[in-house]
Every structure is written in structure tokens, then in C-alpha cells.
């Protein structure tokens, strides 16, 4: 009985988690592209270039966190929990990118 208790059937939960990370990565990519488009479409000012560069840096930071998490999810059947620092980094990048994209569009 202990052998069966040690074996864990995660079901589709790892796949749902991978898909959620991919959806969030896609939405961050779209926000970064829209910010870049807005900066180029309305003329390039120093502020728009700085905000666009900030969006790019935030997007790259989120991509780094997402890549590490997706790699960890694919490596084992039972990945370690997301570290608080990585969770905070992903949240910060996502929220700041949304604010920057909104500022660029308005």
C-alpha cells in the first residue's frame, strides 16, 4: 500500500499549468508589441522610447521566469513549488507591463 501512496497521478494539472504560463506569456508579448507600435506610430519622443524600453525589459524578465518554470514543469512529474522570489518577479513584471502598455496606448 505504501508504494501506491507514493505514486501520484497528477492528472491534467501540469498541462493546465503549462498552458496558463503560455497564455500569460502570449498576453505579455502582445502588450509589449502594442507598446512598441504605439511608440512608433505616434512619433518617437524620449519618454515613449524609455517606456518602450521598460516594456521590453519587463517582457524579457517575465520570459526568463516563465521559461524556468516551464522547464521545471517538464523536467519532473512532481515539480518543486514556485519560489516566492520568482512568483513576485512574475507578478511584478506582469503588472508593470500592463501599466506601461496602458500608458503607451493612452
ZADO-1210 file (C-alpha; in nm, 4 decimals, padded with zeros to 6 digits):
<atoms>
<atom x="00.0000" y="00.0000" z="00.0000" code="UNK" pos="1"/>
<atom x="00.2858" y="00.2426" z="00.0637" code="UNK" pos="2"/>
<atom x="00.4093" y="00.2001" z="-00.2954" code="UNK" pos="3"/>
<atom x="00.0716" y="00.3081" z="-00.4298" code="UNK" pos="4"/>
<atom x="00.0575" y="00.6005" z="-00.1879" code="UNK" pos="5"/>
<atom x="00.3990" y="00.7196" z="-00.3098" code="UNK" pos="6"/>
<atom x="00.2858" y="00.7190" z="-00.6737" code="UNK" pos="7"/>
<atom x="00.0993" y="01.0348" z="-00.7552" code="UNK" pos="8"/>
<atom x="-00.1334" y="01.0727" z="-01.0507" code="UNK" pos="9"/>
<atom x="-00.1300" y="01.4459" z="-01.1249" code="UNK" pos="10"/>
<atom x="-00.3973" y="01.4139" z="-01.3898" code="UNK" pos="11"/>
<atom x="-00.4088" y="01.7123" z="-01.6222" code="UNK" pos="12"/>
<atom x="-00.2965" y="01.9693" z="-01.3646" code="UNK" pos="13"/>
<atom x="00.0632" y="02.0017" z="-01.5002" code="UNK" pos="14"/>
<atom x="-00.0712" y="02.0523" z="-01.8519" code="UNK" pos="15"/>
<atom x="-00.3158" y="02.3210" z="-01.7325" code="UNK" pos="16"/>
<atom x="-00.0317" y="02.4956" z="-01.5508" code="UNK" pos="17"/>
<atom x="00.1882" y="02.4904" z="-01.8630" code="UNK" pos="18"/>
<atom x="-00.0982" y="02.6302" z="-02.0706" code="UNK" pos="19"/>
<atom x="-00.1586" y="02.9078" z="-01.8151" code="UNK" pos="20"/>
<atom x="00.2085" y="03.0105" z="-01.8289" code="UNK" pos="21"/>
<atom x="00.1953" y="03.0096" z="-02.2101" code="UNK" pos="22"/>
<atom x="-00.1226" y="03.2210" z="-02.2167" code="UNK" pos="23"/>
<atom x="00.0299" y="03.4749" z="-01.9805" code="UNK" pos="24"/>
<atom x="00.3498" y="03.4842" z="-02.1864" code="UNK" pos="25"/>
<atom x="00.1458" y="03.5431" z="-02.5004" code="UNK" pos="26"/>
<atom x="-00.0522" y="03.8264" z="-02.3401" code="UNK" pos="27"/>
<atom x="00.2704" y="03.9900" z="-02.2167" code="UNK" pos="28"/>
<atom x="00.4130" y="03.9620" z="-02.5688" code="UNK" pos="29"/>
<atom x="00.1062" y="04.1280" z="-02.7172" code="UNK" pos="30"/>
<atom x="00.1228" y="04.4095" z="-02.4599" code="UNK" pos="31"/>
<atom x="00.4923" y="04.4690" z="-02.5363" code="UNK" pos="32"/>
<atom x="00.4272" y="04.4722" z="-02.9118" code="UNK" pos="33"/>
<atom x="00.1361" y="04.7138" z="-02.8751" code="UNK" pos="34"/>
<atom x="00.3507" y="04.9425" z="-02.6614" code="UNK" pos="35"/>
<atom x="00.6227" y="04.9388" z="-02.9259" code="UNK" pos="36"/>
<atom x="00.3706" y="05.0031" z="-03.2017" code="UNK" pos="37"/>
<atom x="00.2187" y="05.2944" z="-03.0103" code="UNK" pos="38"/>
<atom x="00.5619" y="05.4462" z="-02.9528" code="UNK" pos="39"/>
<atom x="00.6474" y="05.4292" z="-03.3230" code="UNK" pos="40"/>
<atom x="00.3047" y="05.5277" z="-03.4507" code="UNK" pos="41"/>
<atom x="00.2653" y="05.8489" z="-03.2508" code="UNK" pos="42"/>
<atom x="00.6172" y="05.9710" z="-03.3095" code="UNK" pos="43"/>
<atom x="00.9259" y="05.8975" z="-03.1108" code="UNK" pos="44"/>
<atom x="00.9766" y="06.1094" z="-02.8059" code="UNK" pos="45"/>
<atom x="01.2269" y="06.0439" z="-02.5334" code="UNK" pos="46"/>
<atom x="00.9528" y="05.9396" z="-02.2945" code="UNK" pos="47"/>
<atom x="00.7947" y="05.6984" z="-02.5407" code="UNK" pos="48"/>
<atom x="01.1315" y="05.5363" z="-02.6150" code="UNK" pos="49"/>
<atom x="01.2033" y="05.4987" z="-02.2425" code="UNK" pos="50"/>
<atom x="00.8612" y="05.3452" z="-02.1745" code="UNK" pos="51"/>
<atom x="00.9024" y="05.1136" z="-02.4724" code="UNK" pos="52"/>
<atom x="01.2455" y="05.0065" z="-02.3457" code="UNK" pos="53"/>
<atom x="01.0999" y="04.9481" z="-01.9996" code="UNK" pos="54"/>
<atom x="00.8244" y="04.7333" z="-02.1529" code="UNK" pos="55"/>
<atom x="01.0876" y="04.5328" z="-02.3380" code="UNK" pos="56"/>
<atom x="01.2907" y="04.4771" z="-02.0209" code="UNK" pos="57"/>
<atom x="00.9831" y="04.3731" z="-01.8255" code="UNK" pos="58"/>
<atom x="00.8824" y="04.1370" z="-02.1041" code="UNK" pos="59"/>
<atom x="01.2288" y="03.9792" z="-02.1076" code="UNK" pos="60"/>
<atom x="01.2181" y="03.9403" z="-01.7273" code="UNK" pos="61"/>
<atom x="00.8826" y="03.7654" z="-01.7449" code="UNK" pos="62"/>
<atom x="01.0054" y="03.5416" z="-02.0266" code="UNK" pos="63"/>
<atom x="01.3012" y="03.4350" z="-01.8135" code="UNK" pos="64"/>
<atom x="01.0763" y="03.3412" z="-01.5196" code="UNK" pos="65"/>
<atom x="00.8256" y="03.1635" z="-01.7459" code="UNK" pos="66"/>
<atom x="01.0999" y="02.9687" z="-01.9245" code="UNK" pos="67"/>
<atom x="01.2456" y="02.8474" z="-01.5951" code="UNK" pos="68"/>
<atom x="00.9027" y="02.7428" z="-01.4708" code="UNK" pos="69"/>
<atom x="00.8073" y="02.5631" z="-01.7918" code="UNK" pos="70"/>
<atom x="01.1412" y="02.3821" z="-01.7889" code="UNK" pos="71"/>
<atom x="01.0857" y="02.2756" z="-01.4281" code="UNK" pos="72"/>
<atom x="00.7341" y="02.1552" z="-01.5084" code="UNK" pos="73"/>
<atom x="00.8614" y="01.9476" z="-01.7999" code="UNK" pos="74"/>
<atom x="01.1602" y="01.8011" z="-01.6163" code="UNK" pos="75"/>
<atom x="00.9802" y="01.6014" z="-01.3478" code="UNK" pos="76"/>
<atom x="00.6406" y="01.4594" z="-01.2775" code="UNK" pos="77"/>
<atom x="00.6288" y="01.6497" z="-00.9482" code="UNK" pos="78"/>
<atom x="00.7980" y="01.9895" z="-00.9807" code="UNK" pos="79"/>
<atom x="00.9019" y="02.1981" z="-00.6867" code="UNK" pos="80"/>
<atom x="00.6684" y="02.4819" z="-00.5899" code="UNK" pos="81"/>
<atom x="00.7366" y="02.8171" z="-00.7494" code="UNK" pos="82"/>
<atom x="00.9809" y="03.0097" z="-00.5336" code="UNK" pos="83"/>
<atom x="00.8366" y="03.3234" z="-00.3697" code="UNK" pos="84"/>
<atom x="01.1010" y="03.5374" z="-00.5394" code="UNK" pos="85"/>
<atom x="01.0109" y="03.4004" z="-00.8839" code="UNK" pos="86"/>
<atom x="00.6392" y="03.4452" z="-00.8137" code="UNK" pos="87"/>
<atom x="00.6994" y="03.8046" z="-00.7053" code="UNK" pos="88"/>
<atom x="00.9123" y="03.8691" z="-01.0152" code="UNK" pos="89"/>
<atom x="00.6452" y="03.7268" z="-01.2477" code="UNK" pos="90"/>
<atom x="00.3721" y="03.9287" z="-01.0768" code="UNK" pos="91"/>
<atom x="00.5763" y="04.2497" z="-01.0825" code="UNK" pos="92"/>
<atom x="00.6660" y="04.2109" z="-01.4495" code="UNK" pos="93"/>
<atom x="00.3085" y="04.1321" z="-01.5499" code="UNK" pos="94"/>
<atom x="00.1561" y="04.4229" z="-01.3579" code="UNK" pos="95"/>
<atom x="00.4237" y="04.6738" z="-01.4606" code="UNK" pos="96"/>
<atom x="00.3990" y="04.5656" z="-01.8241" code="UNK" pos="97"/>
<atom x="00.0211" y="04.6160" z="-01.8140" code="UNK" pos="98"/>
<atom x="00.0689" y="04.9660" z="-01.6701" code="UNK" pos="99"/>
<atom x="00.3342" y="05.0559" z="-01.9295" code="UNK" pos="100"/>
<atom x="00.1235" y="04.9237" z="-02.2164" code="UNK" pos="101"/>
<atom x="-00.1780" y="05.1154" z="-02.0918" code="UNK" pos="102"/>
<atom x="00.0281" y="05.4337" z="-02.0650" code="UNK" pos="103"/>
<atom x="00.1583" y="05.3864" z="-02.4185" code="UNK" pos="104"/>
<atom x="-00.1876" y="05.3266" z="-02.5645" code="UNK" pos="105"/>
<atom x="-00.3444" y="05.6260" z="-02.3899" code="UNK" pos="106"/>
</atoms>
